[in-house]
Amino acid sequence: MIRQFIAMAVGLVVLALASSAAAQDPFPHEVRTTKFTIVDVDESTAFYENLIGLDEVDRFVAEGTLVEPFMGFDDPTRRIGLLRYAEPETVPKSPIPVSVLTVPDLDAVLARFTEADEPFQEFSGEATGGIRIAFVTDPSGNGIELVEAEGPARVAGARLIVDDRAAVEEFFVRVFEVEPGNRIQTDTFDEVFFDFDGGMFVALFEPKDQAPLPKSEHPVVAIYTTQYDILRERVEAGGLGMQEFGDAILLAKDPSGNVVEIVRRPSN
């Protein structure tokens, strides 16, 4: 499935990036963070800093519970959140990359992987429409997709692995009032992109040839909004359950069980 996924889906990643870059109108919701759990903070931050080239741009610490370094390039609103809980999660990781990053020089990145004797898969040519990409895996087993693209390096999007693409798509449309964009359906997978009008994109990816994996109980993406109270009402009305922390953060599960973090941000 991985090879067919590469051949069919990589072009959609680039189209989603182009759509985001071209967006003009203000939008109340902004995807700022793609998230996943890790095992070791120092090992993971070293991987992202030394091999991929990100920096630690911020860190959240809840003593005795959570350490979350945020890794980014030059734009601190586009970042990866590395969730290290006091009780590490044991659910298996998906073989499909869960985050997408763009880099202007893939050779330079892969040279660092080669020098460090770290594995990667590289793809280009007809199968990818001439776009160069690579798949790498961090020390905790999280898959990262690297796409060579002009412009500054950036954290481009989050990929949510879903059991029912149509149901999760309806959830995003209903809660966030965001329109689905590019999509592809094959015998082995079904994927749709939401570009959120200029921010990081969210892709919903449903594998067709493998059994669903258990879902993390922790967030996989963080979406900041100026319509927090409205979104809270929509999530609550959906009946899928939620957790709220104060009046600024809530965790909502999509119909496949992925945890979406919704964060209040002030209006401009």
C-alpha positions as CSV (number, residue, x, y, z in Angstrom):
1,M,0.0,0.0,0.0
2,I,2.9,2.4,0.8
3,R,4.1,2.5,-2.8
4,Q,0.6,3.1,-4.3
5,F,0.0,5.7,-1.6
6,I,3.2,7.5,-2.8
7,A,2.3,7.3,-6.4
8,M,-1.2,8.7,-5.9
9,A,-1.1,11.0,-2.9
10,V,2.1,13.0,-3.1
11,G,0.7,15.3,-5.8
12,L,-2.2,16.1,-3.4
13,V,0.2,17.2,-0.8
14,V,1.8,19.7,-3.2
15,L,-1.6,20.9,-4.3
16,A,-2.6,21.4,-0.7
17,L,0.5,23.4,-0.1
18,A,-0.2,25.6,-3.2
19,S,-3.8,26.1,-2.1
20,S,-2.6,27.2,1.4
21,A,0.0,29.6,0.0
22,A,-2.6,31.2,-2.3
23,A,-5.3,31.8,0.3
24,Q,-6.1,35.4,0.9
25,D,-9.2,35.8,3.1
26,P,-9.0,35.6,6.9
27,F,-10.2,32.4,8.5
28,P,-11.2,31.9,12.1
29,H,-9.4,28.6,12.5
30,E,-5.7,27.9,12.2
31,V,-3.9,24.5,12.3
32,R,-0.7,25.2,14.3
33,T,0.6,21.9,15.6
34,T,0.8,18.3,14.4
35,K,1.3,16.1,17.5
36,F,2.2,12.6,18.5
37,T,3.7,10.8,21.5
38,I,7.3,10.1,22.0
39,V,9.4,7.9,24.4
40,D,12.5,10.1,25.2
41,V,12.6,13.9,25.0
42,D,16.4,14.3,24.5
43,E,16.6,11.5,21.9
44,S,13.6,12.9,20.0
45,T,14.6,16.5,20.0
46,A,18.1,15.6,18.9
47,F,16.6,13.6,15.9
48,Y,14.5,16.5,14.7
49,E,17.3,19.1,15.3
50,N,20.3,17.3,14.0
51,L,18.9,15.3,11.2
52,I,15.9,17.2,9.9
53,G,16.9,20.7,10.9
54,L,14.1,21.9,13.1
55,D,14.7,23.9,16.3
56,E,13.0,23.7,19.6
57,V,10.8,26.9,19.5
58,D,8.9,26.4,22.8
59,R,8.2,23.9,25.5
60,F,5.3,23.1,27.7
61,V,5.9,21.3,31.0
62,A,3.3,19.9,33.5
63,E,5.4,18.7,36.3
64,G,5.2,14.9,36.8
65,T,2.7,14.6,33.9
66,L,3.9,15.9,30.5
67,V,6.8,17.4,28.8
68,E,6.1,18.8,25.3
69,P,8.9,20.3,23.2
70,F,7.6,22.2,20.1
71,M,9.8,21.8,17.1
72,G,9.6,24.2,14.2
73,F,11.5,26.0,11.4
74,D,11.3,29.8,11.1
75,D,7.6,30.0,11.6
76,P,6.7,29.3,15.2
77,T,3.0,28.9,14.4
78,R,3.7,25.8,12.3
79,R,5.3,23.2,14.5
80,I,5.4,19.6,15.8
81,G,4.5,18.9,19.4
82,L,6.4,16.0,20.9
83,L,4.2,14.6,23.7
84,R,6.2,12.8,26.4
85,Y,3.9,11.6,29.2
86,A,5.0,10.3,32.5
87,E,3.3,7.0,31.6
88,P,4.4,6.4,28.0
89,E,1.8,5.3,25.5
90,T,2.1,1.7,24.1
91,V,-0.3,1.8,21.2
92,P,1.3,0.8,17.9
93,K,2.4,3.5,15.4
94,S,0.9,3.7,11.9
95,P,3.2,2.8,9.0
96,I,1.7,5.8,7.1
97,P,3.5,9.2,7.8
98,V,1.5,11.2,10.2
99,S,3.1,14.6,9.6
100,V,4.4,16.3,6.4
101,L,7.3,18.7,6.2
102,T,8.7,20.6,3.2
103,V,12.4,21.3,2.7
104,P,14.1,23.2,-0.1
105,D,17.1,20.7,-0.3
106,L,16.2,17.1,0.4
107,D,19.8,16.0,-0.5
108,A,21.2,17.9,2.5
109,V,18.7,16.3,4.9
110,L,19.3,12.8,3.6
111,A,23.0,13.3,3.7
112,R,22.7,13.8,7.5
113,F,20.6,10.6,7.7
114,T,23.2,8.7,5.7
115,E,26.1,10.0,7.9
116,A,24.2,9.1,11.0
117,D,23.4,5.6,9.6
118,E,19.7,6.3,10.0
119,P,17.3,4.6,7.6
120,F,15.1,6.4,5.1
121,Q,13.0,5.7,1.9
122,E,13.4,8.0,-1.0
123,F,11.0,8.3,-3.9
124,S,11.0,10.4,-7.1
125,G,10.4,10.1,-10.8
126,E,7.2,9.1,-12.6
127,A,5.7,7.6,-9.4
128,T,5.7,10.9,-7.7
129,G,5.0,13.2,-10.6
130,G,8.6,14.4,-10.6
131,I,8.5,15.5,-6.9
132,R,11.2,14.2,-4.6
133,I,10.0,12.9,-1.2
134,A,11.4,10.7,1.6
135,F,9.9,8.8,4.5
136,V,11.7,8.8,7.8
137,T,10.9,7.4,11.2
138,D,11.7,9.1,14.4
139,P,13.1,7.2,17.5
140,S,9.6,6.6,18.8
141,G,8.3,5.1,15.5
142,N,6.4,8.2,14.2
143,G,6.5,8.4,10.4
144,I,7.4,11.7,8.8
145,E,7.0,12.6,5.1
146,L,9.6,15.0,3.7
147,V,8.7,16.8,0.5
148,E,11.3,18.8,-1.5
149,A,9.6,22.1,-2.4
150,E,10.8,25.6,-3.1
151,G,10.7,28.3,-0.4
152,P,11.6,28.0,3.3
153,A,11.4,24.8,5.2
154,R,8.1,24.4,7.1
155,V,5.9,22.0,9.0
156,A,3.2,21.7,6.3
157,G,0.4,19.5,7.7
158,A,-1.0,16.7,9.8
159,R,-2.2,13.4,8.5
160,L,-4.9,11.7,10.6
161,I,-5.4,8.0,10.1
162,V,-9.1,7.3,10.1
163,D,-11.4,4.3,10.0
164,D,-14.2,6.0,8.1
165,R,-13.1,8.9,6.0
166,A,-16.7,10.0,5.1
167,A,-17.7,10.2,8.8
168,V,-14.6,12.1,9.9
169,E,-14.9,14.5,6.9
170,E,-18.4,15.3,8.0
171,F,-17.1,16.0,11.5
172,F,-14.6,18.5,10.2
173,V,-17.1,20.2,7.9
174,R,-19.7,20.4,10.7
175,V,-17.4,21.6,13.5
176,F,-15.1,23.9,11.6
177,E,-17.1,24.8,8.5
178,V,-14.1,24.1,6.4
179,E,-14.6,22.8,2.9
180,P,-12.8,19.6,1.8
181,G,-10.3,20.1,-1.0
182,N,-8.3,17.7,-3.0
183,R,-9.1,14.0,-2.6
184,I,-8.2,10.6,-4.0
185,Q,-9.9,7.3,-3.7
186,T,-8.2,4.0,-4.8
187,D,-8.7,0.3,-3.9
188,T,-6.2,0.7,-1.1
189,F,-6.8,4.1,0.5
190,D,-9.1,7.1,0.6
191,E,-7.7,10.5,1.4
192,V,-9.0,14.1,1.5
193,F,-7.2,17.4,2.4
194,F,-8.5,20.4,4.3
195,D,-6.2,23.4,3.8
196,F,-7.8,25.7,6.4
197,D,-7.3,28.7,4.2
198,G,-3.6,29.4,4.5
199,G,-2.5,27.5,7.6
200,M,-1.2,24.0,7.9
201,F,-3.4,21.4,6.2
202,V,-5.2,18.4,7.8
203,A,-5.3,15.2,5.7
204,L,-7.7,12.4,6.5
205,F,-6.3,9.0,5.3
206,E,-8.3,5.8,5.4
207,P,-6.4,2.6,4.6
208,K,-8.5,0.1,2.8
209,D,-6.1,-3.0,3.0
210,Q,-5.3,-3.1,6.7
211,A,-7.2,-3.4,10.0
212,P,-7.6,-0.2,12.1
213,L,-5.0,0.3,14.7
214,P,-5.9,1.4,18.3
215,K,-6.0,5.2,18.6
216,S,-3.9,7.4,20.9
217,E,-5.7,9.0,23.8
218,H,-3.7,12.1,23.2
219,P,-4.0,14.9,20.6
220,V,-2.8,14.4,17.1
221,V,-3.4,17.9,15.9
222,A,-4.0,21.3,17.5
223,I,-6.4,23.9,15.9
224,Y,-6.5,27.4,17.2
225,T,-9.7,29.4,16.8
226,T,-11.4,32.7,17.4
227,Q,-14.7,30.9,17.6
228,Y,-13.9,28.7,20.5
229,D,-17.4,28.9,22.2
230,I,-19.2,28.1,18.9
231,L,-16.9,25.1,18.3
232,R,-17.4,23.9,21.8
233,E,-21.2,23.9,21.3
234,R,-20.8,22.0,18.0
235,V,-18.5,19.4,19.5
236,E,-20.9,18.9,22.5
237,A,-23.9,18.6,20.2
238,G,-22.1,15.9,18.2
239,G,-22.2,13.6,21.2
240,L,-18.7,12.1,20.7
241,G,-17.4,13.3,24.1
242,M,-14.9,15.9,25.0
243,Q,-12.6,17.1,27.8
244,E,-12.2,20.8,28.6
245,F,-9.4,22.4,30.4
246,G,-10.4,25.8,31.8
247,D,-12.1,27.9,29.1
248,A,-9.4,27.8,26.5
249,I,-8.6,24.2,25.6
250,L,-10.8,21.3,24.8
251,L,-10.1,17.8,23.4
252,A,-12.6,16.4,21.0
253,K,-12.6,12.9,19.4
254,D,-13.5,12.6,15.8
255,P,-15.6,9.6,14.7
256,S,-12.5,7.4,14.3
257,G,-11.2,8.2,17.8
258,N,-8.5,10.7,16.9
259,V,-8.2,13.4,19.5
260,V,-8.4,16.9,18.1
261,E,-7.2,19.7,20.4
262,I,-9.1,23.0,20.0
263,V,-7.5,26.1,21.5
264,R,-9.0,29.5,22.0
265,R,-7.0,32.4,20.4
266,P,-7.9,36.1,20.7
267,S,-9.6,37.9,17.8
268,N,-7.3,40.3,15.8
